[in-house]
Amino acid sequence: MFKIKKKPKAPWKKYYTKDEMKLSVPMRSIYQNLEESINRNPNYVALEYMGKNITYKQFYQLIDKCARAFLQLGITEGDVVTICLPNVPEALISFYALNKIGAVANMIHPLSSEEEIKHYLKETNSVAFVMIDICYEKVRNIIDDTNVKKTIVVSAKNSMPLLLGVGYLVTQGYKIKKPRNDSRYIYWNEFLLKGYLYRGTVEVKYNPDTPSVILHSGGTTGIPKGILLSDYNFNALFEQAIVIFKDLKAGDSILVILPNFHGFGLGVSMHLTLCLGMKLILIPQFNAKKIDELLVKYRPSVLTGVPTLYEAMMSNSGMKHVDMSWLKYIISGGDSLTLSMFNKINKFLEEHGAKVKVMQGYGMTESLAATAVSHGAAYREGSIGIPFPGTYFKIVYPGTQDEVPVGEDGEMCVCGPTVMMGYLNNEKETNEVLQMHKDKNIWLHTGDIGCMDENGILYFKQRLKRMIISSGYNVYPQHIENVIEEHEAVLKCTVIGIPHPYKVEVAKAYIVLKDEYKAKRSVKKSIEEHCKKNLAKYSIPYEYEYREALPKTLLGKVNYRELENENKR
């Protein structure tokens, strides 16, 4: 459980009241926090999935039935169960049911490879596995090499309305190879029936010192690590968020495109909003070409997404006449926005009748993906805003614990109630990123470069590991990206460092052009001239490469690692 030993400086505190800065987190489980919302809002819709509504009361009944079924299977307090599902109701039902009985939910991506799934199951010593049926062909080859005793199979049609479910079976479901119902595999509906057989105690006592959830780092900078998060982490995020998002109320809705195995998705888009009594519109498979149809159909109060979602939204021709005046909040996180993209989004929102601006947030999975956001009187162009109440930031010289002067760049460190318990089975890396400073507080060293002004307003610059050192100069890829994306022909740009025989590293720019400029021969020369005019000589890209699209990770971020690896071949 988080406790401040000595209060750090907080120049941003003037943007909060004294009571807001005294963040109070109730001592209860993730499930118990949800239960309070269920009791307040039993008849509100909790989940909408493919046209089917599940009220909070029905959600409660499904969670209870699922919890009993897990217990009947022999799952006990402290056991790890891996959930490998897209955004279907069964993912959240399983998540809260496991928390209710004191088990640990290990959330992973359904598109993970065969070997990755095996690694996740073995690393966490999972005793059960809840998977979407399309994973079976991968899972059957590796499941015997793990400690999983039972695999629960979910179909996308399970929670669909009847006719839609039949249509899914006829058009897609029949193609999927599925396991037989036997001692190793059980289908979701049959699994739930086991809940009726259990007669013992269902809910366990809250324990602040044990992990409740395992999420995994995105993996763009190396092998994904298991991140241990607690009930306290999740409930602290809820208490912080209700201070910031004051206009949200029960009955509001959110379009849930971000996945349940992502901190931003699970913590912000799902747990936070359910605890507020909001409706989650679950999108199991997002199609960027249909973002206009989703917005027109659902008119959500909140839209959360990574920058690539907003790129897709702005380039969608169907958005031309979409009115967005119904939006209460639009939040970007999971990856940084270039200043150019930040301004483009706000201009787009204004042109479509929105009365709000994009709120850029900052966080890591290691801090439940949300620690700062640009909002209210602290809103600034291109800023990641101020820390959430109860969370503290400091900027230090990289590789040290010493603070830089106000306004100077350095490594961002975070201290707060959403900071992880540590990495799973990795004490060495845990101790590297979670460090006790002179103030006796534990600080998360983020590996991100940023700065803080005299008012405590934060500006993200880039990942420390992405910094290019060329002939002794520090070259910042994101600054180059900002400059290139200011060019009228550029849709998206990513810059990496590539080896050079005597400069050590130089910058290489990967550029995606807007459709209307792709056929123009003069464009490339114009972009190079633009760089010469707006960048220091040592920052000008050594190479330019033009592509139709940039590689993405499973979470929708630009995959810098893949681009770097291409240049090592």
C-alpha positions as CSV (number, residue, x, y, z in Angstrom):
1,M,0.0,0.0,0.0
2,F,1.3,3.5,-0.9
3,K,2.4,5.9,1.8
4,I,4.2,9.2,1.4
5,K,7.1,9.5,3.9
6,K,8.0,13.1,3.1
7,K,5.9,15.2,0.9
8,P,7.7,16.2,-2.3
9,K,7.4,19.6,-3.9
10,A,4.1,20.1,-5.8
11,P,4.1,23.4,-7.8
12,W,0.9,22.2,-9.5
13,K,-1.1,22.1,-6.3
14,K,-2.7,25.5,-7.0
15,Y,-4.8,23.8,-9.7
16,Y,-6.5,21.6,-7.0
17,T,-8.3,22.3,-3.8
18,K,-6.7,21.2,-0.5
19,D,-9.2,18.4,-0.1
20,E,-8.5,17.2,-3.7
21,M,-4.7,17.0,-2.9
22,K,-5.4,14.9,0.2
23,L,-6.4,11.9,-1.9
24,S,-8.2,9.2,0.2
25,V,-8.3,5.7,-1.2
26,P,-10.8,3.3,0.5
27,M,-9.4,0.0,1.7
28,R,-11.4,-2.4,-0.4
29,S,-11.0,-4.7,-3.4
30,I,-11.5,-3.9,-7.1
31,Y,-14.7,-5.9,-7.0
32,Q,-16.0,-4.2,-3.8
33,N,-15.5,-0.8,-5.5
34,L,-17.5,-2.0,-8.5
35,E,-20.2,-3.5,-6.2
36,E,-20.9,0.0,-4.7
37,S,-21.6,1.3,-8.3
38,I,-23.8,-1.7,-8.9
39,N,-25.8,-1.0,-5.7
40,R,-26.2,2.7,-6.8
41,N,-27.1,2.0,-10.4
42,P,-28.8,-1.5,-10.7
43,N,-31.0,-0.6,-13.6
44,Y,-28.5,1.4,-15.7
45,V,-26.8,-0.4,-18.6
46,A,-23.3,-1.5,-17.7
47,L,-22.3,-3.1,-21.0
48,E,-23.6,-2.9,-24.5
49,Y,-22.2,-5.5,-26.9
50,M,-23.3,-5.9,-30.5
51,G,-26.7,-4.5,-29.7
52,K,-27.3,-6.4,-26.5
53,N,-27.5,-4.6,-23.2
54,I,-26.4,-5.9,-19.8
55,T,-27.6,-3.9,-16.8
56,Y,-25.6,-3.5,-13.6
57,K,-27.9,-5.9,-11.8
58,Q,-27.4,-8.5,-14.5
59,F,-23.7,-7.9,-14.6
60,Y,-23.6,-8.5,-10.8
61,Q,-25.4,-11.8,-11.2
62,L,-23.1,-12.9,-14.0
63,I,-20.0,-12.1,-12.0
64,D,-21.3,-14.0,-9.0
65,K,-22.2,-17.0,-11.1
66,C,-18.7,-16.9,-12.7
67,A,-17.0,-16.6,-9.3
68,R,-18.8,-19.6,-8.0
69,A,-17.9,-21.5,-11.2
70,F,-14.2,-20.7,-10.7
71,L,-14.4,-21.9,-7.1
72,Q,-16.2,-25.1,-8.2
73,L,-13.2,-25.7,-10.6
74,G,-10.9,-25.5,-7.6
75,I,-9.5,-22.0,-8.2
76,T,-8.6,-20.5,-4.9
77,E,-7.2,-17.3,-3.4
78,G,-3.8,-16.4,-4.9
79,D,-4.2,-18.6,-7.9
80,V,-3.4,-17.0,-11.3
81,V,-5.9,-17.4,-14.2
82,T,-4.9,-16.0,-17.6
83,I,-7.6,-14.2,-19.6
84,C,-7.0,-14.1,-23.3
85,L,-10.1,-12.4,-24.7
86,P,-11.0,-9.4,-26.9
87,N,-13.4,-6.7,-25.6
88,V,-16.3,-9.1,-25.0
89,P,-18.5,-9.2,-21.8
90,E,-16.9,-12.5,-20.7
91,A,-13.5,-10.7,-20.3
92,L,-14.9,-8.3,-17.7
93,I,-17.1,-10.9,-16.0
94,S,-14.1,-13.1,-15.5
95,F,-11.9,-10.2,-14.4
96,Y,-14.2,-9.1,-11.6
97,A,-15.2,-12.7,-10.6
98,L,-11.5,-13.6,-10.1
99,N,-11.0,-10.5,-8.0
100,K,-14.1,-11.4,-5.9
101,I,-12.5,-14.7,-4.9
102,G,-9.0,-13.3,-4.4
103,A,-7.5,-14.9,-7.5
104,V,-5.1,-13.0,-9.8
105,A,-6.1,-12.1,-13.4
106,N,-3.3,-12.2,-15.9
107,M,-4.5,-10.3,-19.0
108,I,-3.0,-11.1,-22.4
109,H,-3.5,-10.2,-26.1
110,P,-5.5,-12.8,-28.1
111,L,-3.3,-12.1,-31.1
112,S,-0.2,-13.2,-29.1
113,S,1.9,-15.8,-30.8
114,E,1.9,-19.5,-29.8
115,E,5.3,-19.1,-28.0
116,E,4.2,-15.8,-26.3
117,I,1.1,-17.5,-24.9
118,K,3.2,-20.3,-23.6
119,H,5.6,-17.8,-22.0
120,Y,2.7,-15.9,-20.3
121,L,1.2,-19.1,-18.9
122,K,4.4,-20.5,-17.6
123,E,5.8,-17.2,-16.3
124,T,2.7,-16.6,-14.2
125,N,2.2,-20.3,-13.3
126,S,-1.4,-20.0,-14.4
127,V,-3.7,-22.9,-13.3
128,A,-6.6,-22.0,-15.6
129,F,-7.0,-20.2,-18.9
130,V,-10.0,-18.3,-20.3
131,M,-9.5,-17.9,-24.1
132,I,-11.4,-16.9,-27.2
133,D,-12.0,-19.9,-29.4
134,I,-9.9,-18.5,-32.3
135,C,-6.8,-19.1,-30.1
136,Y,-7.3,-22.9,-30.0
137,E,-5.1,-23.8,-32.9
138,K,-2.2,-22.0,-31.1
139,V,-3.0,-23.2,-27.6
140,R,-3.4,-26.9,-28.4
141,N,0.3,-27.1,-29.3
142,I,1.6,-25.6,-26.1
143,I,-1.0,-26.1,-23.3
144,D,0.5,-29.5,-22.2
145,D,3.8,-27.7,-21.5
146,T,2.1,-25.5,-18.9
147,N,0.4,-26.0,-15.5
148,V,-3.0,-25.1,-16.8
149,K,-5.5,-27.6,-15.6
150,K,-8.6,-26.3,-17.3
151,T,-9.2,-24.1,-20.3
152,I,-12.5,-22.2,-20.6
153,V,-13.5,-21.5,-24.2
154,V,-15.4,-18.4,-25.1
155,S,-17.0,-17.6,-28.5
156,A,-17.7,-14.1,-29.8
157,K,-21.3,-15.1,-30.2
158,N,-21.9,-16.0,-26.5
159,S,-23.2,-12.6,-25.5
160,M,-24.6,-11.6,-28.9
161,P,-28.4,-11.2,-29.4
162,L,-29.8,-14.6,-30.7
163,L,-30.2,-13.7,-34.4
164,L,-26.9,-12.0,-34.6
165,G,-25.2,-15.0,-32.9
166,V,-26.8,-17.3,-35.5
167,G,-25.5,-15.0,-38.3
168,Y,-22.0,-15.1,-36.8
169,L,-22.0,-18.9,-36.7
170,V,-23.1,-19.1,-40.3
171,T,-20.7,-16.6,-41.7
172,Q,-17.6,-16.9,-39.4
173,G,-18.0,-19.2,-36.5
174,Y,-18.1,-22.4,-38.5
175,K,-14.6,-21.8,-39.8
176,I,-13.0,-21.8,-36.4
177,K,-11.5,-25.1,-35.2
178,K,-12.6,-25.8,-31.7
179,P,-11.6,-28.3,-29.0
180,R,-13.9,-31.1,-27.7
181,N,-15.5,-30.7,-24.3
182,D,-13.3,-32.9,-22.2
183,S,-11.3,-32.9,-19.0
184,R,-9.0,-30.1,-20.3
185,Y,-11.6,-27.9,-22.1
186,I,-15.0,-26.5,-21.1
187,Y,-17.2,-24.1,-23.0
188,W,-18.3,-20.9,-21.3
189,N,-22.0,-21.6,-20.9
190,E,-21.3,-25.1,-19.4
191,F,-18.7,-23.5,-17.2
192,L,-21.2,-21.0,-15.8
193,L,-23.6,-23.8,-14.9
194,K,-21.0,-25.2,-12.5
195,G,-21.6,-22.0,-10.5
196,Y,-24.9,-23.5,-9.3
197,L,-23.0,-26.5,-7.7
198,Y,-20.9,-24.4,-5.4
199,R,-22.2,-23.9,-1.9
200,G,-19.3,-22.4,0.0
201,T,-18.2,-18.8,0.7
202,V,-17.7,-16.7,-2.3
203,E,-16.1,-13.3,-1.4
204,V,-12.6,-13.1,0.2
205,K,-11.3,-10.3,2.4
206,Y,-9.4,-7.4,0.9
207,N,-5.6,-7.8,1.1
208,P,-3.6,-4.6,0.2
209,D,-0.3,-6.4,0.1
210,T,-0.9,-9.0,-2.6
211,P,-1.2,-8.5,-6.4
212,S,-4.6,-8.7,-8.1
213,V,-3.8,-8.1,-11.7
214,I,-0.8,-8.9,-14.0
215,L,-0.5,-6.7,-17.1
216,H,2.4,-6.8,-19.6
217,S,4.5,-4.0,-20.9
218,G,4.0,-3.2,-24.6
219,G,7.3,-4.7,-25.7
220,T,8.4,-2.0,-28.2
221,T,11.7,-1.7,-26.3
222,G,12.3,-5.3,-25.4
223,I,10.7,-8.5,-24.1
224,P,7.4,-7.7,-22.3
225,K,7.5,-7.9,-18.5
226,G,4.8,-9.0,-16.1
227,I,3.7,-6.0,-14.1
228,L,2.1,-6.6,-10.7
229,L,-0.8,-4.3,-9.8
230,S,-2.9,-4.2,-6.7
231,D,-6.5,-3.5,-5.7
232,Y,-5.2,-0.3,-4.2
233,N,-3.6,0.8,-7.6
234,F,-7.0,0.4,-9.4
235,N,-9.1,2.1,-6.8
236,A,-6.6,5.0,-6.4
237,L,-7.0,5.7,-10.1
238,F,-10.7,5.8,-9.7
239,E,-10.5,8.3,-6.8
240,Q,-8.0,10.5,-8.7
241,A,-10.1,10.5,-11.9
242,I,-13.4,11.6,-10.3
243,V,-11.5,14.8,-9.2
244,I,-10.5,15.5,-12.8
245,F,-13.5,14.3,-14.8
246,K,-16.1,16.1,-12.8
247,D,-18.7,16.2,-15.6
248,L,-19.1,12.5,-15.9
249,K,-22.1,10.8,-14.3
250,A,-24.0,7.5,-14.1
251,G,-25.7,6.9,-17.5
252,D,-23.0,8.5,-19.6
253,S,-21.3,6.3,-22.1
254,I,-17.8,5.5,-23.4
255,L,-16.7,3.8,-26.6
256,V,-14.4,1.1,-25.5
257,I,-11.9,0.5,-28.3
258,L,-8.8,0.2,-26.1
259,P,-8.3,-3.5,-25.1
260,N,-8.8,-5.0,-21.7
261,F,-5.2,-6.3,-21.6
262,H,-3.9,-2.7,-21.7
263,G,-3.6,-0.5,-18.6
264,F,-5.2,2.5,-20.3
265,G,-8.1,0.2,-21.5
266,L,-8.6,-1.8,-18.3
267,G,-7.9,0.9,-15.8
268,V,-9.3,4.1,-17.4
269,S,-11.8,3.0,-20.1
270,M,-13.3,0.1,-18.1
271,H,-12.8,0.0,-14.3
272,L,-13.0,3.8,-13.8
273,T,-16.1,4.2,-15.9
274,L,-17.9,1.2,-14.5
275,C,-17.3,2.5,-10.9
276,L,-19.0,5.7,-12.1
277,G,-22.1,3.8,-13.4
278,M,-21.4,4.5,-17.0
279,K,-22.3,2.4,-20.0
280,L,-19.4,0.6,-21.7
281,I,-19.9,0.2,-25.5
282,L,-17.6,-2.8,-26.1
283,I,-15.9,-2.9,-29.5
284,P,-14.2,-6.4,-29.8
285,Q,-12.6,-5.8,-33.2
286,F,-12.0,-2.2,-34.2
287,N,-12.2,-1.2,-37.8
288,A,-10.7,2.3,-38.3
289,K,-12.6,2.7,-41.6
290,K,-15.9,2.5,-39.6
291,I,-15.1,5.0,-36.9
292,D,-17.6,7.5,-38.4
293,E,-20.4,4.8,-38.2
294,L,-19.6,4.1,-34.5
295,L,-19.6,7.7,-33.5
296,V,-22.9,8.5,-35.3
297,K,-24.6,5.3,-33.9
298,Y,-23.5,5.6,-30.2
299,R,-22.7,9.3,-29.6
300,P,-20.4,8.4,-26.6
301,S,-19.8,10.9,-23.8
302,V,-16.2,9.9,-23.7
303,L,-13.7,8.8,-26.4
304,T,-10.3,7.4,-25.3
305,G,-7.6,6.2,-27.6
306,V,-4.0,6.1,-28.8
307,P,-2.9,8.7,-31.4
308,T,-3.4,6.2,-34.3
309,L,-7.2,6.2,-33.5
310,Y,-7.4,9.9,-34.0
311,E,-5.2,9.7,-37.1
312,A,-7.8,7.2,-38.5
313,M,-10.7,9.4,-37.4
314,M,-9.3,12.5,-39.2
315,S,-8.5,10.7,-42.4
316,N,-11.9,9.0,-42.6
317,S,-13.9,10.6,-45.4
318,G,-17.1,9.6,-43.7
319,M,-16.4,12.0,-40.8
320,K,-17.0,15.0,-43.0
321,H,-20.5,15.8,-41.7
322,V,-20.3,14.1,-38.3
323,D,-21.4,16.3,-35.5
324,M,-19.4,15.8,-32.3
325,S,-21.1,18.3,-30.0
326,W,-22.1,15.5,-27.7
327,L,-18.5,14.8,-26.5
328,K,-17.7,15.5,-22.9
329,Y,-14.1,14.3,-22.9
330,I,-11.7,13.1,-25.6
331,I,-8.5,11.7,-24.1
332,S,-5.3,10.6,-25.9
333,G,-2.8,8.3,-24.2
334,G,-0.8,5.1,-24.6
335,D,1.7,7.0,-26.9
336,S,2.7,10.6,-27.3
337,L,1.1,13.1,-29.6
338,T,3.4,15.3,-31.7
339,L,2.6,19.0,-31.4
340,S,1.4,19.0,-35.0
341,M,-1.0,16.1,-34.3
342,F,-2.2,17.7,-31.1
343,N,-3.2,20.9,-33.0
344,K,-4.7,19.0,-35.9
345,I,-7.0,17.1,-33.5
346,N,-8.2,20.2,-31.8
347,K,-8.8,21.9,-35.2
348,F,-10.8,18.8,-36.3
349,L,-12.9,18.8,-33.1
350,E,-13.7,22.5,-33.5
351,E,-14.7,22.0,-37.2
352,H,-17.1,19.2,-36.1
353,G,-18.9,21.1,-33.4
354,A,-17.1,19.7,-30.3
355,K,-17.0,21.9,-27.3
356,V,-13.9,20.2,-25.9
357,K,-10.3,19.9,-26.7
358,V,-8.2,16.7,-26.7
359,M,-6.7,16.0,-23.2
360,Q,-3.3,14.5,-23.6
361,G,-2.4,12.1,-20.7
362,Y,0.8,10.4,-19.6
363,G,1.4,7.1,-17.9
364,M,3.0,3.7,-18.2
365,T,1.6,0.3,-17.5
366,E,3.9,0.3,-14.5
367,S,1.7,3.1,-13.1
368,L,-1.6,1.8,-14.4
369,A,-1.2,4.0,-17.6
370,A,-2.4,7.3,-16.1
371,T,-0.4,9.7,-13.9
372,A,-0.9,13.1,-15.5
373,V,-3.3,14.8,-17.9
374,S,-3.7,18.2,-19.4
375,H,-7.0,19.6,-18.0
376,G,-8.8,22.7,-16.7
377,A,-6.7,25.7,-15.9
378,A,-3.6,23.6,-16.4
379,Y,-4.4,22.9,-20.0
380,R,-1.5,23.9,-22.3
381,E,-0.8,23.3,-26.0
382,G,1.3,20.1,-26.4
383,S,1.5,19.5,-22.7
384,I,0.8,16.3,-20.7
385,G,-0.6,18.6,-18.0
386,I,-0.2,18.1,-14.3
387,P,0.0,15.0,-12.0
388,F,-3.2,13.4,-10.8
389,P,-4.0,14.4,-7.2
390,G,-1.9,12.3,-4.8
391,T,0.8,11.6,-7.5
392,Y,4.1,13.4,-7.6
393,F,6.6,14.1,-10.4
394,K,10.2,15.1,-10.4
395,I,12.7,15.6,-13.3
396,V,16.2,14.2,-12.7
397,Y,19.4,13.9,-14.6
398,P,19.3,10.5,-16.4
399,G,21.0,7.8,-14.4
400,T,20.8,9.7,-11.2
401,Q,18.4,10.8,-8.4
402,D,19.4,14.5,-8.7
403,E,16.8,17.0,-9.9
404,V,17.5,19.2,-12.8
405,P,16.8,23.0,-12.7
406,V,13.2,24.1,-13.4
407,G,12.5,24.0,-17.2
408,E,15.4,21.7,-18.1
409,D,15.0,18.3,-19.7
410,G,15.6,15.1,-17.7
411,E,14.2,11.7,-16.8
412,M,10.6,11.9,-15.4
413,C,10.2,10.1,-12.1
414,V,6.8,9.3,-10.6
415,C,5.7,8.7,-7.0
416,G,2.1,7.8,-6.3
417,P,-0.6,5.4,-5.4
418,T,-0.9,3.8,-8.9
419,V,2.7,2.8,-9.1
420,M,3.1,-1.0,-9.5
421,M,4.2,-3.4,-6.9
422,G,7.0,-4.6,-9.1
423,Y,7.9,-6.9,-12.0
424,L,7.0,-10.5,-11.8
425,N,10.0,-12.8,-11.1
426,N,12.4,-9.9,-11.9
427,E,13.9,-8.4,-8.8
428,K,16.8,-6.9,-10.7
429,E,14.7,-4.8,-13.1
430,T,12.2,-3.9,-10.3
431,N,15.1,-2.4,-8.3
432,E,16.3,-0.5,-11.3
433,V,13.0,1.3,-11.9
434,L,11.6,1.5,-8.4
435,Q,14.2,3.4,-6.4
436,M,14.1,4.9,-2.9
437,H,15.2,8.5,-3.0
438,K,16.7,10.7,-0.2
439,D,13.1,11.6,0.9
440,K,12.5,7.9,1.7
441,N,9.8,7.7,-1.0
442,I,9.8,5.1,-3.8
443,W,10.0,6.7,-7.2
444,L,9.4,5.0,-10.5
445,H,12.1,5.9,-13.0
446,T,10.1,6.0,-16.2
447,G,12.9,6.1,-18.9
448,D,11.1,9.0,-20.4
449,I,12.6,12.5,-21.1
450,G,10.5,15.5,-20.1
451,C,10.5,18.8,-18.4
452,M,8.4,20.7,-15.8
453,D,7.8,24.5,-15.8
454,E,7.6,26.7,-12.8
455,N,3.8,26.0,-12.4
456,G,4.4,22.2,-12.4
457,I,3.1,21.7,-15.9
458,L,4.7,18.8,-17.6
459,Y,6.0,18.3,-21.2
460,F,6.9,14.9,-22.6
461,K,9.8,14.9,-25.0
462,Q,10.5,11.2,-25.8
463,R,11.7,7.8,-24.5
464,L,15.2,8.0,-23.1
465,K,16.2,4.9,-25.1
466,R,15.0,6.6,-28.3
467,M,17.4,9.5,-27.9
468,I,20.1,9.6,-30.7
469,I,23.6,10.7,-29.8
470,S,25.2,11.9,-33.1
471,S,28.8,13.2,-33.0
472,G,28.3,14.0,-29.3
473,Y,25.0,15.9,-29.8
474,N,21.7,14.8,-28.2
475,V,19.2,14.4,-31.1
476,Y,15.5,14.0,-30.1
477,P,13.5,12.0,-32.6
478,Q,10.2,13.5,-31.5
479,H,11.4,17.0,-32.2
480,I,12.3,16.0,-35.7
481,E,8.9,14.3,-36.1
482,N,7.2,17.5,-34.9
483,V,9.0,19.5,-37.6
484,I,8.3,17.0,-40.4
485,E,4.6,16.6,-39.5
486,E,4.2,20.4,-39.8
487,H,4.7,20.0,-43.6
488,E,1.4,20.1,-45.4
489,A,2.1,16.9,-47.3
490,V,2.9,14.7,-44.3
491,L,0.4,12.4,-42.6
492,K,2.7,10.6,-40.2
493,C,6.4,10.5,-39.4
494,T,8.6,8.4,-37.2
495,V,12.3,8.9,-36.7
496,I,14.9,6.4,-35.4
497,G,18.6,6.3,-35.0
498,I,20.7,4.2,-37.4
499,P,24.4,3.3,-37.2
500,H,27.0,5.6,-38.8
501,P,30.7,4.9,-39.3
502,Y,32.1,8.0,-37.5
503,K,29.0,9.9,-36.2
504,V,28.0,6.8,-34.2
505,E,24.3,7.4,-35.0
506,V,22.3,9.5,-37.3
507,A,18.6,10.1,-37.8
508,K,16.4,8.3,-40.3
509,A,12.9,9.5,-41.0
510,Y,10.1,7.2,-42.1
511,I,7.3,9.2,-43.7
512,V,3.7,8.5,-44.7
513,L,2.3,11.1,-47.1
514,K,-1.3,12.2,-47.4
515,D,-3.0,10.6,-50.4
516,E,-3.3,13.8,-52.4
517,Y,0.5,14.4,-52.3
518,K,1.8,10.9,-53.1
519,A,2.0,11.5,-56.9
520,K,3.8,14.8,-56.7
521,R,7.6,14.5,-57.5
522,S,8.4,17.8,-55.8
523,V,7.1,16.8,-52.4
524,K,10.2,14.9,-51.2
525,K,12.5,17.8,-52.0
526,S,10.2,20.2,-50.3
527,I,10.2,18.1,-47.1
528,E,14.0,18.0,-47.1
529,E,14.2,21.8,-47.6
530,H,11.7,22.2,-44.7
531,C,14.0,20.2,-42.5
532,K,17.1,22.2,-43.4
533,K,15.2,25.4,-42.6
534,N,13.8,24.2,-39.2
535,L,16.3,21.8,-37.7
536,A,19.8,22.2,-36.4
537,K,22.3,20.7,-38.8
538,Y,23.1,17.7,-36.6
539,S,19.4,16.9,-36.3
540,I,18.6,16.9,-40.0
541,P,17.7,13.3,-41.1
542,Y,20.5,11.5,-42.8
543,E,18.0,9.3,-44.7
544,Y,14.3,9.6,-45.7
545,E,12.2,6.6,-46.5
546,Y,8.6,6.9,-47.7
547,R,6.0,4.2,-46.9
548,E,2.3,3.5,-47.3
549,A,2.0,2.8,-43.6
550,L,4.2,2.3,-40.5
551,P,4.5,-0.9,-38.6
552,K,2.4,-1.1,-35.4
553,T,2.6,-3.1,-32.2
554,L,-0.4,-5.2,-31.1
555,L,-1.5,-2.2,-29.0
556,G,-1.5,0.2,-32.0
557,K,1.7,2.1,-31.2
558,V,4.4,2.7,-33.9
559,N,6.8,-0.3,-33.6
560,Y,10.1,1.5,-33.3
561,R,11.9,-1.8,-32.6
562,E,10.8,-3.3,-35.9
563,L,12.2,-0.3,-37.8
564,E,15.4,-0.4,-35.8
565,N,15.8,-4.1,-36.5
566,E,15.3,-3.6,-40.2
567,N,18.4,-1.3,-40.2
568,K,20.5,-4.0,-38.5
569,R,20.0,-6.6,-41.2
